Amino acid sequence: MELEDLAKQCQGCAQKNPVIVLGSGASIPHGIRGMGDLANWLRENVQPADEAEVDAWTLVRTALAAGDHLEAALEGRALPASLVVKIVRSTWYFIAQDDYSLLKSAITENIDFPLRSLFAGLFRSTNRNIHVVTTNYDRVVEYAADTGGYIHNTGFLPGYVRRADGAENLIFKQGNNLARTVTVWKVHGSLDWFSDPHGGVMSLPMTSELPDGLVPLIVTPGVSKYQRTHDEPFRSAIQGADRVLNAAGAFICIGYGFRDSHIHPKLMTRCRVHDTPILVAARTLTPEAKDFLQNNAGRHYLALENHENGTMIYNFEHPSGVVIEGESYWELPALLELIGY
């Protein structure tokens, strides 16, 4: 495969006002530890109390020790509600430490956010709104937007104590023009989303400690994550993500594993039925991602993953993959250079 052909396919996808889909692999380069590290943390730090918790958690720990990824270890297990709360709190604390460290670095240093460059490139068109759909709890997208001078919108009104009521009608302007806005659909919640003791929903400035009396509004991997998705703010986030995924002219997926049933079916329908172009980049494509590419990606797909000699490329003409030596084009900075951003 010629490098020029690779560049043209990447550029063609970027020119169609793509929806950006981010998984944990997009945050790892910024020091946000991934699902493997989270699984190890939960295995060592979640402390079950009564017999029901001990029995349920022993099964999960055994599955993790046997090599199952976190979602597989938790999937299909009826965990006691008290144990789910412990998993949620421990997950929040684990990721919040990394996120808060990144925030402090972004304040004091000139952090290079490749997503910021991606946003800048996409905003060179007449488009004033970029949609990002993500399963991540962290705020890498928000920091990238802020440091690029763009507004980010996660479904809450502006302010220190942010509420979601009325945010669906929010329009940002700069003078008489619409402001360049990055709308982030966080289908699994966010580190700065909480519920109060009365069930109220709010978004607060990011800290490294869990505010007293508040419960993090993040949904955990595995089957337990679907227990709360009919409630706000998850319902609005999922419905909004559905709308933009169903209408997308193209997709750019960064570090996404194709394991989430909120997002994966929409991608499958758009690509297999409507032949919507999709660009997938990851250090290592998951088995689920490779199954998607083989069976449901249509004709206009391009996937890039790490290879010891450079980058392994998959597309309709090369379904088994072909190596382009030299650059790591699966990494976002190199990929952006290829696109011309």
GULO-703462 format. One record per atom (N, C-alpha, C): residue in one letter; x, y, z. Coordinates in steps of 0.001 Angstrom, whole numbers, padded with zeros to 6 digits, always signed. Layout:
// GULO-703462
AXYZ
...
//
This chain:
// GULO-703462
M+000846-001194+000000
M+000000+000000+000000
M+000880+001240+000000
E+000632+002160-000915
E+001414+003377-001012
E+000991+004367+000074
L+001972+005106+000586
L+001694+006090+001627
L+000712+007146+001136
E+000803+007506-000130
E-000105+008501-000690
E-001551+008005-000659
D-001759+006721-000942
D-003110+006155-000896
D-003639+006139+000531
L-002755+005825+001471
L-003148+005838+002881
L-003571+007242+003294
A-002773+008238+002916
A-003088+009621+003279
A-004423+010055+002689
K-004681+009703+001439
K-005932+010092+000791
K-007137+009479+001495
Q-007013+008238+001928
Q-008145+007607+002604
Q-008387+008264+003956
C-007316+008595+004678
C-007463+009295+005954
C-008092+010672+005754
Q-007607+011388+004759
Q-008113+012733+004487
Q-009565+012705+004039
G-009934+011706+003260
G-011312+011590+002817
G-012272+011411+003973
C-011852+010653+004976
C-012688+010458+006167
C-012802+011756+006965
A-011677+012458+007123
A-011668+013689+007914
A-012490+014790+007272
Q-012650+014766+005965
Q-013372+015824+005255
Q-014885+015676+005330
K-015374+014601+005909
K-016822+014349+005938
K-017443+014683+007300
N-016860+015661+008004
N-017393+016074+009293
N-017614+014862+010207
P-016550+014129+010529
P-016716+012866+011253
P-017126+013064+012709
V-017835+012086+013227
V-018035+011952+014666
V-016804+011235+015218
I-016239+011770+016290
I-015057+011176+016905
I-015507+010244+018021
V-015018+009018+017995
V-015347+008028+019023
V-014063+007693+019761
L-014067+007895+021074
L-012867+007696+021873
L-013059+006589+022901
G-012061+005714+023006
G-011990+004733+024067
G-010824+005050+024983
S-010551+004154+025914
S-009518+004422+026913
S-008138+004587+026288
G-007921+003992+025107
G-006633+004131+024450
G-006303+005552+024060
A-007314+006416+023958
A-007073+007818+023624
A-006563+008611+024811
S-006785+008113+026014
S-006392+008844+027222
S-005077+008346+027817
I-004703+007120+027501
I-003491+006533+028077
I-002246+007381+027811
P-002066+007959+026601
P-000872+008782+026386
P-000777+009988+027312
H-001873+010370+027959
H-001878+011513+028878
H-001756+011072+030341
G-001386+009827+030551
G-001184+009362+031915
G-002435+008848+032601
I-003531+008729+031875
I-004750+008137+032434
I-004630+006627+032251
R-004478+005923+033335
R-004271+004485+033238
R-005489+003786+032661
G-005239+002673+031949
G-006274+001994+031194
G-006998+000917+031975
M-007805+000135+031245
M-008676-000858+031862
M-007888-001975+032544
G-006739-002332+031987
G-005929-003369+032627
G-005436-002941+033998
D-004941-001707+034083
D-004488-001178+035376
D-005660-001018+036339
L-006817-000591+035815
L-007990-000457+036667
L-008412-001808+037223
A-008368-002838+036391
A-008734-004182+036854
A-007828-004621+037999
N-006532-004386+037861
N-005596-004758+038929
N-005863-003960+040201
W-006149-002674+040032
W-006453-001825+041183
W-007701-002315+041918
L-008764-002585+041183
L-009999-003052+041814
L-009784-004395+042497
R-009053-005271+041863
R-008812-006600+042430
R-008117-006511+043782
E-007228-005517+043921
E-006451-005407+045156
E-007088-004484+046194
N-007978-003573+045767
N-008432-002529+046684
N-009902-002592+047067
V-010725-003289+046298
V-012120-003445+046703
V-012179-004480+047825
Q-012723-004063+048956
Q-012771-004932+050129
Q-014210-005341+050437
P-014595-006564+050047
P-015953-007014+050353
P-016138-007189+051854
A-017386-006995+052309
A-017662-007034+053746
A-018397-008313+054140
D-019660-008430+053728
D-020453-009572+054181
D-020254-010755+053226
E-020929-011843+053542
E-020734-013095+052801
E-021138-012954+051333
A-022234-012243+051075
A-022695-012083+049693
A-021661-011329+048867
E-021095-010261+049435
E-020066-009515+048733
E-018821-010360+048508
V-018417-011114+049518
V-017219-011957+049409
V-017395-012993+048309
D-018544-013656+048284
D-018784-014697+047267
D-018763-014102+045859
A-019444-012963+045675
A-019514-012350+044349
A-018148-011849+043903
W-017419-011211+044811
W-016125-010639+044437
W-015066-011716+044208
T-015188-012833+044880
T-014260-013940+044651
T-014365-014444+043217
L-015577-014525+042694
L-015760-014957+041306
L-015130-013964+040335
V-015286-012668+040622
V-014711-011644+039757
V-013189-011697+039812
R-012648-011790+041011
R-011182-011846+041164
R-010605-013070+040463
T-011315-014184+040544
T-010848-015411+039892
T-010810-015235+038386
A-011855-014603+037837
A-011899-014363+036393
A-010778-013429+035952
L-010520-012389+036745
L-009440-011460+036412
L-008084-012156+036474
A-007902-012968+037501
A-006637-013688+037635
A-006426-014679+036499
A-007529-015167+035920
A-007442-016120+034805
A-007174-015420+033475
G-007159-014078+033488
G-006829-013346+032272
G-007984-012657+031591
D-009202-012740+032141
D-010336-012028+031544
D-010133-010518+031677
H-010536-009761+030631
H-010533-008312+030802
H-011679-007925+031727
L-011671-006678+032188
L-012563-006271+033274
L-014031-006461+032919
E-014427-006072+031706
E-015831-006213+031335
E-016245-007675+031303
A-015370-008541+030782
A-015693-009971+030728
A-015803-010555+032128
A-014948-010100+033040
A-014969-010618+034408
A-016242-010234+035152
L-016803-009062+034806
L-017998-008581+035506
L-019296-008924+034783
E-019200-009237+033500
E-020398-009429+032688
E-021227-010618+033178
G-022524-010389+033286
G-023444-011459+033632
G-023486-011816+035104
R-022785-011064+035944
R-022757-011392+037371
R-023704-010468+038140
A-024508-011054+038985
A-025437-010290+039814
A-024694-009865+041081
L-024139-008676+041057
L-023367-008188+042192
L-024276-007488+043187
P-024059-007680+044486
P-024828-006933+045482
P-024670-005432+045268
A-025733-004688+045505
A-025705-003240+045283
A-024602-002580+046098
S-024380-003057+047295
S-023340-002475+048147
S-021959-002679+047543
L-021761-003814+046856
L-020474-004074+046215
L-020295-003178+044989
V-021374-002947+044252
V-021308-002055+043094
V-020898-000655+043527
V-021434-000177+044655
V-021063+001142+045171
V-019570+001196+045456
K-019034+000142+046040
K-017595+000112+046326
K-016776+000131+045038
I-017234-000591+044025
I-016525-000614+042744
I-016552+000773+042104
V-017707+001442+042156
V-017845+002778+041576
V-016924+003763+042282
R-016941+003762+043590
R-016109+004705+044348
R-014620+004445+044114
S-014232+003191+044097
S-012830+002849+043891
S-012384+003198+042470
T-013273+002960+041495
T-012977+003335+040108
T-012805+004840+039989
W-013709+005598+040606
W-013619+007056+040561
W-012298+007522+041144
Y-011935+007020+042308
Y-010708+007465+042965
Y-009482+007152+042107
F-009449+005970+041527
F-008304+005535+040728
F-008083+006465+039537
I-009141+006753+038791
I-008993+007564+037586
I-008889+009046+037934
A-009544+009478+039005
A-009513+010896+039384
A-008105+011356+039727
Q-007275+010478+040307
Q-005898+010869+040625
Q-005130+011221+039359
D-005281+010392+038334
D-004588+010656+037061
D-005139+011900+036386
D-006446+012048+036402
D-007090+013175+035744
D-006682+014482+036404
Y-006670+014509+037716
Y-006324+015737+038430
Y-004864+016108+038207
S-003995+015110+038119
S-002590+015375+037809
S-002448+015987+036419
L-003241+015489+035468
L-003219+016047+034123
L-003716+017488+034128
L-004762+017769+034886
L-005281+019130+034973
L-004215+020079+035504
K-003531+019682+036562
K-002491+020542+037127
K-001371+020777+036122
S-001012+019730+035383
S+000039+019874+034371
S-000412+020803+033244
A-001690+020698+032864
A-002214+021547+031791
A-002216+023015+032201
I-002328+023281+033513
I-002327+024660+034010
I-000916+025238+034012
T+000072+024424+034392
T+001425+024931+034603
T+002373+024669+033446
E+001992+023772+032535
E+002877+023416+031437
E+002126+023550+030111
N+002888+023530+029044
N+002283+023568+027709
N+002064+022128+027242
I+001016+021501+027741
I+000728+020109+027414
I+000298+020006+025953
D+000858+019039+025261
D+000488+018794+023866
D-000706+017844+023835
F-001854+018359+023481
F-003049+017536+023326
F-003269+017296+021831
P-002958+016103+021315
P-003222+015838+019903
P-004680+016049+019518
L-005595+015796+020446
L-007007+016042+020151
L-007253+017508+019818
R-006520+018396+020476
R-006647+019832+020188
R-006309+020104+018723
S-005261+019439+018222
S-004880+019614+016812
S-005932+019019+015889
L-006532+017900+016309
L-007609+017307+015516
L-008795+018259+015452
F-009170+018840+016588
F-010276+019801+016601
F-009959+020997+015689
A-008735+021503+015787
A-008351+022662+014973
A-008470+022348+013489
G-008043+021155+013098
G-008145+020771+011699
G-009584+020655+011236
L-010419+020054+012051
L-011826+019876+011681
L-012574+021209+011660
F-012143+022158+012502
F-012798+023460+012540
F-012365+024374+011396
R-011438+023933+010553
R-011060+024747+009397
R-012189+024836+008376
S-013164+023962+008495
S-014326+023985+007608
S-015362+024969+008152
T-016529+024967+007544
T-017620+025821+008030
T-018312+025222+009258
N-017930+024002+009623
N-018541+023341+010772
N-018218+024092+012057
R-019219+024299+012898
R-019027+024997+014172
R-019211+024082+015371
N-019497+022807+015127
N-019740+021887+016241
N-019134+020527+015920
I-018230+020080+016746
I-017643+018748+016628
I-018257+017865+017697
H-018690+016684+017307
H-019291+015750+018257
H-018286+014651+018609
V-018124+014441+019905
V-017268+013376+020420
V-018135+012448+021257
V-018088+011160+020951
V-018790+010150+021742
V-017726+009325+022443
T-017834+009189+023749
T-016786+008484+024482
T-017337+007669+025635
T-016664+006575+025914
T-016951+005755+027090
T-016075+006152+028267
N-015175+007115+028066
N-014219+007487+029109
N-014859+008385+030157
Y-014431+008215+031416
Y-014875+009102+032494
Y-014009+010348+032597
D-012778+010270+032118
D-011826+011366+032307
D-012213+012578+031473
R-011424+013647+031634
R-011766+014936+031022
R-010718+015371+029993
V-010053+014407+029373
V-009041+014733+028372
V-009647+015550+027227
V-010838+015173+026768
V-011487+015922+025676
V-011748+017358+026101
E-012241+017547+027314
E-012552+018882+027791
E-011291+019733+027899
Y-010205+019158+028422
Y-008951+019903+028540
Y-008410+020269+027164
A-008512+019335+026219
A-008030+019604+024865
A-008824+020742+024233
A-010137+020735+024426
A-010973+021810+023881
A-010648+023144+024538
D-010541+023140+025861
D-010279+024382+026590
D-008954+025001+026171
T-007895+024197+026080
T-006580+024737+025747
T-006496+025162+024282
G-007443+024699+023462
G-007497+025133+022077
G-008353+026367+021865
G-008975+026853+022933
G-009823+028034+022812
G-011229+027727+022347
Y-011644+026465+022472
Y-012988+026073+022060
Y-013861+025848+023291
I-015143+025966+023123
I-016098+025667+024191
I-016376+024172+024203
H-016409+023600+025393
H-016850+022208+025475
H-018218+022155+026160
N-019029+021240+025699
N-020396+021090+026207
N-020637+019633+026537
T-020867+019335+027818
T-021131+017958+028242
T-022562+017774+028723
G-023428+018737+028390
G-024839+018587+028729
G-025267+019291+029997
F-024393+020173+030528
F-024724+020920+031735
F-024605+022411+031464
L-025372+023198+032206
L-025273+024648+032110
L-023925+025116+032648
P-023430+026268+032195
P-022163+026790+032720
P-022282+027133+034209
G-021137+027183+034892
G-021109+027577+036297
G-020251+026655+037120
Y-020139+026960+038408
Y-019377+026106+039315
Y-020201+024897+039763
V-021452+025146+040121
V-022377+024058+040442
V-023325+023961+039258
R-023043+023039+038357
R-023731+022996+037066
R-024876+021995+037094
R-026000+022427+036594
R-027179+021577+036493
R-027471+021266+035034
A-028154+020147+034813
A-028473+019751+033440
A-029792+020323+032968
D-030656+020719+033883
D-031975+021227+033493
D-031835+022469+032618
G-032373+022396+031397
G-032319+023516+030476
G-031121+023514+029552
A-030161+022624+029791
A-028947+022618+028981
A-029199+022132+027557
E-030295+021412+027344
E-030563+020895+026001
E-030836+022022+025006
N-031216+023194+025493
N-031489+024328+024609
N-030343+025337+024572
L-029207+024966+025147
L-028085+025882+025260
L-027405+026092+023909
I-027187+027360+023541
I-026480+027715+022314
I-025362+028684+022673
F-024149+028381+022260
F-023003+029237+022546
F-022710+030124+021343
K-022472+031409+021604
K-022182+032351+020524
K-020925+033160+020840
Q-020230+033569+019778
Q-019152+034547+019850
Q-019557+035701+018946
G-019955+036799+019558
G-020537+037880+018779
G-021855+037426+018180
N-021989+037585+016878
N-023219+037163+016208
N-023115+035759+015620
N-021961+035127+015791
N-021740+033807+015202
N-021783+032713+016253
L-022129+031519+015804
L-022066+030373+016696
L-020619+030121+017088
A-020389+029842+018361
A-019039+029551+018835
A-018624+028155+018411
R-017339+027977+018171
R-016831+026646+017869
R-016903+025811+019138
T-017702+024764+019088
T-018044+023985+020279
T-017738+022517+020064
V-017130+021921+021077
V-016921+020467+021098
V-017969+019883+022029
T-018938+019196+021459
T-019997+018566+022255
T-019577+017140+022579
V-019521+016831+023872
V-019000+015551+024337
V-020139+014729+024925
W-020414+013593+024296
W-021453+012687+024770
W-020779+011581+025579
K-020850+011709+026916
K-020132+010794+027810
K-021117+009730+028295
V-021223+008663+027525
V-022299+007695+027732
V-022132+006886+029013
H-020934+006853+029580
H-020708+006139+030848
H-020507+007087+032023
G-020785+008376+031803
G-020644+009332+032886
G-019296+010031+032861
S-019086+010858+033868
S-017879+011683+033931
S-017428+011815+035377
L-016123+012026+035546
L-015569+012182+036891
L-016168+013362+037640
D-016683+014358+036926
D-017218+015544+037588
D-018745+015549+037647
W-019363+014393+037446
W-020804+014263+037597
W-021106+013540+038910
F-022083+014064+039645
F-022413+013488+040951
F-023926+013539+041186
S-024376+012678+042070
S-025741+012786+042586
S-025656+013111+044072
D-026570+013978+044531
D-026566+014366+045940
D-027448+013411+046740
P-027513+013553+048069
P-028308+012619+048884
P-029786+012582+048530
H-030288+013610+047837
H-031697+013645+047448
H-031923+013165+046025
G-030867+012683+045378
G-030997+012189+044015
G-030799+013247+042955
G-030476+014478+043361
G-030220+015531+042388
G-028926+015293+041640
V-028880+015764+040401
V-027724+015574+039532
V-027006+016896+039346
M-025682+016880+039461
M-024904+018100+039282
M-023530+017759+038725
S-022887+018795+038173
S-021498+018692+037746
S-020700+019732+038503
L-019557+019316+039077
L-018752+020188+039921
L-017333+020281+039386
P-016594+021349+039744
P-015187+021435+039344
P-014412+020206+039804
M-013433+019795+038992
M-012708+018563+039253
M-011786+018681+040465
T-011796+017655+041306
T-010878+017538+042441
T-010313+016125+042454
S-009370+015897+043359
S-008812+014555+043501
S-009462+013778+044630
E-010392+014408+045347
E-011090+013759+046449
E-012594+013772+046181
L-013256+012718+046572
L-014693+012611+046381
L-015405+013520+047377
P-016224+014474+046902
P-016933+015364+047826
P-017835+014588+048779
D-017872+015025+050039
D-018664+014346+051059
D-020141+014314+050667
G-020759+013170+050855
G-022185+013029+050647
G-022615+012851+049215
L-021663+012881+048274
L-022008+012762+046862
L-021574+011406+046321
V-022313+010927+045331
V-022020+009643+044693
V-021585+009907+043260
P-020452+009352+042823
P-020018+009574+041439
P-021027+009018+040444
L-021292+009789+039407
L-022184+009321+038358
L-021345+008762+037214
I-020788+007599+037472
I-020101+006827+036449
I-020666+005411+036514
V-020722+004780+035360
V-021237+003419+035324
V-020072+002466+035118
T-020055+001403+035867
T-018916+000504+035899
T-018932-000457+034717
P-017770-000995+034363
P-017717-001982+033272
P-018570-003206+033577
G-018849-003973+032538
G-019627-005184+032736
G-021114-004915+032840
V-021851-005897+033272
V-023315-005799+033258
V-023839-004732+034195
S-023123-004433+035282
S-023634-003459+036242
S-023745-002070+035653
K-023019-001797+034541
K-023065-000450+033984
K-024415-000125+033371
Y-025222-001124+033093
Y-026517-000861+032476
Y-027620-000645+033509
Q-027287-000731+034793
Q-028297-000577+035817
Q-028765+000864+035953
R-027943+001841+035536
R-028248+003235+035798
R-028490+004031+034525
T-028402+003396+033374
T-028419+004162+032134
T-029807+004656+031735
H-030852+004233+032442
H-032182+004780+032174
H-032425+006069+032962
D-031486+006423+033845
D-031609+007630+034650
D-030779+008750+034029
E-031095+009982+034440
E-030272+011116+034030
E-028992+011162+034862
P-027899+011675+034290
P-027772+012279+032962
P-027423+011280+031857
F-027357+009980+032223
F-026941+008978+031239
F-027931+008874+030082
R-029216+008952+030390
R-030230+008803+029346
R-030056+009864+028269
S-029866+011123+028686
S-029687+012198+027709
S-028395+012026+026928
A-027328+011591+027607
A-026046+011390+026925
A-026152+010285+025884
I-026812+009200+026233
I-026955+008086+025295
I-027857+008470+024128
Q-028956+009167+024420
Q-029849+009595+023345
Q-029161+010571+022406
G-028374+011490+022962
G-027629+012415+022126
G-026583+011709+021285
A-025888+010751+021888
A-024903+009968+021141
A-025573+009188+020018
D-026727+008618+020305
D-027464+007884+019266
D-027776+008783+018074
R-028214+010003+018352
R-028590+010918+017264
R-027399+011235+016369
V-026261+011566+016980
V-025118+011969+016153
V-024489+010764+015459
L-024504+009599+016098
L-023968+008403+015447
L-024845+007995+014263
N-026156+008108+014423
N-027074+007731+013345
N-026993+008662+012142
A-026527+009882+012362
A-026476+010865+011282
A-025059+011123+010774
A-024082+010412+011298
A-022681+010713+010999
A-022347+010511+009529
G-021534+011437+008995
G-021024+011279+007637
G-019773+010439+007588
A-019114+010284+008743
A-017902+009471+008851
A-017592+009305+010335
F-016653+008404+010633
F-016224+008171+012013
F-014702+008157+012080
I-014181+008733+013149
I-012778+008547+013512
I-012755+007959+014913
C-012281+006735+015036
C-012259+006026+016316
C-010816+005935+016812
I-010552+006463+018002
I-009217+006475+018571
I-009220+005672+019869
G-008438+004597+019908
G-008295+003817+021130
G-009577+003176+021609
Y-010494+002907+020703
Y-011804+002343+021055
Y-011814+000853+020760
G-012316+000057+021723
G-012227-001393+021626
G-013430-002102+021030
F-014513-001368+020689
F-015722-001957+020092
F-016351-002993+021025
R-016351-002687+022307
R-016930-003601+023291
R-018182-003048+023956
D-018600-001860+023578
D-019705-001226+024283
D-020982-001298+023460
S-022039-001832+024055
S-023277-002031+023306
S-024083-000747+023131
H-023650+000368+023751
H-024297+001648+023485
H-023818+002244+022165
I-022596+001968+021787
I-021979+002608+020628
I-021814+001647+019456
H-021327+000458+019738
H-020960-000493+018687
H-022095-000763+017691
P-023340-001019+018126
P-024409-001295+017148
P-024666-000137+016190
K-024514+001100+016663
K-024731+002253+015792
K-023642+002328+014718
L-022410+002086+015116
L-021324+002062+014141
L-021553+000968+013111
M-021973-000182+013591
M-022197-001328+012716
M-023266-001019+011669
T-024368-000410+012101
T-025453-000096+011162
T-025017+000934+010132
R-024367+002004+010592
R-023948+003056+009664
R-022941+002536+008638
C-022018+001692+009086
C-020943+001245+008187
C-021396+000087+007300
R-022091-000873+007867
R-022480-002040+007073
R-023628-001723+006124
V-024623-000981+006597
V-025810-000699+005795
V-025610+000517+004901
H-025002+001573+005460
H-024883+002834+004726
H-023480+003062+004176
D-022563+002152+004451
D-021192+002233+003937
D-020517+003546+004329
T-020768+003977+005552
T-020171+005201+006064
T-018676+004994+006311
P-017811+005892+005843
P-016371+005730+006053
P-016012+005726+007537
I-015054+004889+007899
I-014604+004814+009288
I-013102+004629+009328
L-012466+005391+010206
L-011031+005322+010431
L-010826+004884+011880
V-010099+003788+012086
V-009882+003220+013413
V-008383+003188+013677
A-007960+003750+014810
A-006551+003745+015173
A-006404+003300+016621
A-005516+002352+016870
A-005286+001838+018219
A-003923+001173+018276
R-003333+001156+019456
R-002064+000430+019601
R-002258-001029+019205
T-003307-001640+019753
T-003635-003022+019412
T-005129-003126+019191
L-005536-003535+018017
L-006952-003728+017746
L-007457-004925+018536
T-008569-004738+019253
T-009137-005836+020029
T-009757-006881+019098
P-009967-008103+019588
P-010678-009089+018767
P-012031-008584+018297
E-012711-007811+019163
E-014015-007261+018780
E-013868-006253+017644
A-012807-005453+017678
A-012572-004491+016599
A-012284-005214+015288
K-011479-006268+015348
K-011153-007006+014125
K-012380-007727+013568
D-013240-008209+014453
D-014483-008830+013997
D-015366-007798+013300
F-015437-006602+013861
F-016202-005518+013233
F-015658-005213+011840
L-014352-005082+011727
L-013747-004757+010443
L-014021-005844+009411
Q-013960-007072+009844
Q-014125-008190+008918
Q-015563-008361+008459
N-016519-008098+009356
N-017900-008463+009073
N-018880-007297+008938
N-018534-006126+009480
N-019550-005074+009571
N-019083-003690+009166
A-017878-003551+008663
A-017325-002215+008416
A-017607-001688+007020
G-018262-002464+006175
G-018531-002006+004819
G-017282-002000+003960
R-017279-001105+002967
R-016161-001055+002026
R-015172+000073+002332
H-015625+001094+003032
H-014784+002276+003213
H-014243+002331+004644
Y-013491+001332+004997
Y-012888+001320+006330
Y-011377+001349+006213
L-010757+001883+007252
L-009306+001914+007364
L-008959+001753+008831
A-008118+000789+009148
A-007715+000552+010527
A-006196+000504+010607
L-005667+001060+011689
L-004228+001129+011884
L-003886+000643+013284
E-002888-000232+013388
E-002410-000666+014689
E-000896-000815+014669
N-000336-000942+015848
N+001106-001031+015987
N+001660-002302+015352
H+002817-002161+014729
H+003580-003298+014214
H+005045-003029+014525
E+005793-004094+014774
E+007185-003913+015181
E+008006-003145+014151
N+007568-003153+012903
N+008302-002443+011849
N+007645-001132+011433
G+006565-000769+012103
G+005872+000459+011730
G+004401+000392+012065
T+003560+000325+011037
T+002105+000322+011231
T+001463-000746+010354
M+000594-001549+010960
M-000209-002507+010212
M-001484-001818+009759
I-001769-001896+008466
I-002909-001218+007860
I-003911-002260+007367
Y-005194-002040+007673
Y-006266-002886+007152
Y-007251-002005+006405
N-007638-002427+005213
N-008748-001791+004516
N-009407-002831+003610
F-010370-002387+002801
F-011135-003336+001992
F-010234-004079+001015
E-009206-003409+000504
E-008281-004052-000433
E-007267-004942+000272
H-007039-004697+001552
H-006053-005466+002319
H-006686-005931+003633
P-007678-006819+003583
P-008381-007221+004799
P-007504-007986+005790
S-006435-008627+005305
S-005528-009361+006190
S-004399-008481+006702
G-004322-007267+006213
G-003337-006317+006701
G-002095-006236+005845
V-001513-005048+005806
V-000262-004807+005118
V+000533-003817+005955
V+001858-004011+006017
V+002703-003185+006869
V+003261-002005+006075
I+003124-000819+006665
I+003852+000354+006171
I+004967+000625+007174
E+006179+000517+006719
E+007319+000600+007624
E+007639+002042+007992
G+008218+002178+009164
G+008686+003485+009613
G+007806+004097+010672
E+006904+004972+010275
E+006106+005762+011211
E+005048+004928+011949
S+004711+005403+013155
S+003625+004798+013936
S+002355+005600+013663
Y+001728+005333+012525
Y+000563+006118+012125
Y-000665+005815+012965
W-000604+004760+013773
W-001719+004467+014666
W-001751+005455+015842
E-000631+006154+016077
E-000601+007185+017113
E-001158+008481+016546
L-001943+009179+017346
L-002667+010337+016841
L-001761+011434+016274
P-000633+011784+016900
P+000205+012838+016304
P+000660+012503+014883
A+001127+011267+014652
A+001564+010872+013316
A+000389+010795+012351
L-000756+010336+012843
L-001940+010255+012005
L-002384+011642+011548
L-002298+012620+012459
L-002685+013982+012109
L-001759+014578+011051
E-000477+014263+011143
E+000455+014717+010106
E+000073+014135+008759
L-000343+012867+008770
L-000745+012202+007537
L-001977+012884+006931
I-002902+013287+007798
I-004119+013968+007329
I-003815+015375+006851
G-002775+015977+007426
G-002445+017357+007083
G-002856+018346+008151
Y-003121+017852+009384
Y-003517+018700+010495
Y-002308+018997+011385
//
